[in-house]
Amino acid sequence: MIKQIIGKTVKAIRIKQGLSQEDLAHECGVDRSYISMIEVGRNEPSVTKVFDLCKGLRIKPSDFFKLVESEYEKIQEENAE
């Protein structure tokens, strides 16, 4: 579930920033397919890669993890109902 939340969060921020997957990949020094795999929840980035992604997305890692945590808690609450 966390992989999907991370992916969804990366994609939402990337789109909000007006970046293509190619743009973000270039900023992070990775292949576009790697960004795609993260966004669809098929790849879970390491902490180092999360920091690289945050740099490319121009967001502080702490803010990124707050967004992920918020989404995680929302899903937990929905599942508890």
Order of alpha helices (4+ residues) and beta strands (2+ residues): alpha-alpha-alpha-alpha-alpha
